[in-house]
């Protein structure tokens, strides 16, 4: 996979969303007030909750 094409595809996706709705990202963020930003891996063998010892019961 070529990283340049990944970023180019992302730019195209952003442009498409903004072309459809200029306030798309503003609207998407309304009501969002996260306390932290956690960037993890999509590997399902170990969940984010397990890695951070924050499993909700």
N, C-alpha and C positions, 0 to 999 in steps of 0.2 A: 504494500500500500504506500502510495506516495503522499507524504505529509503536505506538500504544496497543494495537491488536489483536494485534500480534506479541508484545508482552510479556504480554498477557492469555492468549494461546494457550500461551505458555511456562509461565506459572503453572499453567494447567490441566493441561499435560503433566506437570509436576512433581508436582502433587497426585495425578494418576492413578497415576504410578509409585510414590509413597509409599503410596497406598491399597492397591496390589497387593502391595507389599513394603516395609515400613517401613525396612528397611536397604538398599534398592536402591542409593543413592548411596555408602554406606559400602562395600558389597561391590564396587561398580564401581571404587572407588578403591584397593582392596587391591592391593598389589604395584606401584603406580604411584609412581615417584620421579623425575619429570622434572626436569632441570637448568634448563630454561628454559620459558617460556610464549611461544609465537609465535602471534600472531593475524594471519592473512593473509586474502587474498581468494580466493574460489573460482574466479577467472578462470584458465582453464587455459592461457592464452597464455604466461604466465611462471610457472614453478613456484616454490615456496618454497625449494627447494634452489638454484635458479639465483639468486634474490634474495639469498640468504645465502652464496653461493659455497661450498656444502657438499654438492656432488654426490658421492654415494658411488659408488665404482667397485669 
